[in-house]
Amino acid sequence: MLNTKLFQLTIHLSPEDMKAVRNFLLSKHKKSANIFKLFDYIDQHHPDFEENKVKLTNEKVYARVFGRGQAYNKGNMQALASNLFKEIKFFLVTQEIEEDKILYDVLLSRVFKKRGMDELFKKHNDSSQKAILKAPVLEHHHYHALAQLSHDATFHRDTPKLNTDYDQQLAQAEEYLDMRYLLDKLKIICERMAMKEIIQSEDNLGLIVVDFQEIKKNIQNNALASLYFMVIEMYDKDNVEAYRLLKEKILANKLSLSPEVTYNLCGFLINFCSKKYKSNKTHYTSELFELYEYLIDNNLLLEDNYIYENHFIYSIIVAVGIEAYPAAQRNLKLYKKLKPRYQASGKALGNAILYFAQKKYEDVITHLQQTKMKDISYKLTARSLLMRSYYELGEWIVLKDYIKAGRRFIKREKTIAPTTGKANLNFYNFVAELIKHNEKPSPNSPTILREKLQQHTTMIHIEWCTQKIKELVDKDG
């Protein structure tokens, strides 16, 4: 049952979503209806489906819904689950439309047009366009809606009566469509530049094959386009000044950008800081901290009412990195904003990061051993924390076994990106080398280890490894 589309859908719904779906179903069905009984039983075990899988077999769910005396009927079960799946999808789409005023207006304009409600169509179409044009900054979705509304007005069945200027209206629709395309193009270029840094690709990905001067001429004075050009300048020329100007504009919050666009632009800034981190650790850790503080203070990390798992952990890591422990403790409380299935592991991992920074290595081990990590990046972060904690405690035997298990995990886990897998595997292997030189030190140990470290251009925790080599030198001295 857990592999059905119904469970794959509901596991990602928040408690608030489930409550809303419940109310929606009750507005259409009685509590005694099988479709509601199925939802109610699922809701009782939401979101811990995996932990309750014994209670969620096809037969047990069927008995709960249809009655214990009824023989299991696969066809009936599949039909009921399919109907509930359709109803929940319908509710979610309806909710999305209600929350998106511009989308609602575009669809309502289409409704009036299709049904020949001429006066209603004309008034609504005109008022919708005027309302959109009042936005402080016109973004992608604004131009998309304007193009649709303008085009609908041009080819309305009663166009002559509405005195539409065909050519002028079509030219306007074309201009809106061009702006939507150009903004999308610029955004994608920015995203590809950012991804190039993340995956460390040597391929230029065909990024600079665009006539930017032509685009600038066509876009003219669009504020969002100018911000995308700053991002391109920042990445293409490694321009710190472009970074500073972009950050200043975003954090000043004078442009009244949508939360989605602001979040994306902050993501480009965060990625750039991560890229520059090696050149000035202290400065760029502080920059990352400031960006995360801005995102948290303005509730911009929330996506569909949840915080992305990696952003939650990074907000704690950068706070710890500048020893802003009160901020790290505050950010740790955000685990409640993670998806329910990640909350326990997120809280444990966040605490472990704090404990490690405070050199409470036994507490790191206790927290991480008691919690099962469900996110792949969390699993990798937890492994590296445990390895370093075992090393700091001098638990060589345990650590050797854990390194072997880590190697097997990297090779077995197919969802790990090749670059990420390599960076973690190189770290495991280097920790193994550190153990050898701790157990059998020699005057040449630091030199040998430094040479091995230089061979690993792709590796996590290089700074920690460098510090461990220095400690070997100090111990020998």
Helices and strands as residue ranges (DSSP letters): H 5-10, H 15-26, H 34-44, G 53-56, H 58-66, H 74-99, H 101-114, H 118-133, H 140-154, H 166-199, H 212-219, H 223-236, H 240-252, H 259-276, G 277-279, H 281-297, E 302-303, E 306-307, H 309-321, H 325-332, G 333-337, H 340-357, H 361-369, H 376-392, H 396-412, H 418-439, H 445-455, H 462-476
